[in-house]
Amino acid sequence: MNALLKLSALIDAVNHWLGKLIMWLVLAAVLISAGNAIVRKAFNIGSNAFLEIQWYLFAAVFMLGVGYVMLKNAHVRIDFIASHLSKRTNAIIDAIGIVVFTIPLSIIMIDLGWPLFRQAFVSGEMSQNAGGLIRWPVLMLVPLGFVILLAQAVSELIKRLAFLSGHRNEPFSVEHDKTDEEKLAEELAAEAARHDEQLAAGKAR
């Protein structure tokens, strides 16, 4: 298990680095979009290449960032249910979901996406729009993104199994923020505790 946890830590480190890289991709997309809009409005000049690079960057943010989102435990989950379950139960549900859904889906999408990328790369396929960009870089993002997701899914599975087997104290790398329901429950519990203390103090008098 120690070797698997080291592998998990390595995968986490790679996706953490990708998460930092994505921040710069978002900035680049914003600057290109703003510059393209200004030039078009001010000088009536347009460029299909600049329009396409915007959605290339948009695709890169989502496909390269999918592993980072999973690492940070920021993906969509039904919080009002998960918040009422124990960590062990949530870890079991996560492990089953990773094995049954995430890993098979990733493998299928890699298998489907790779031939499309390879064909575009070999043929040098270009955008059909005048002045557009070459297509293989954006098509490469599909299998690459799911390779990243597959790797992070394996890392998360290792962490869940390590937690369930007692080799790890927490099932997640980063604990997600408390939900509104959890915060409300804590406030109500604290208020009830204060009320009980006041009653006990009154009886003592």
Summary of the structure (lengths in Angstrom):
residues: 205
radius of gyration: 23.9
end to end distance: 58.0
largest distance: 88.9
contacts: 569
relative contact order: 0.14
helix: 79%
strand: 1%
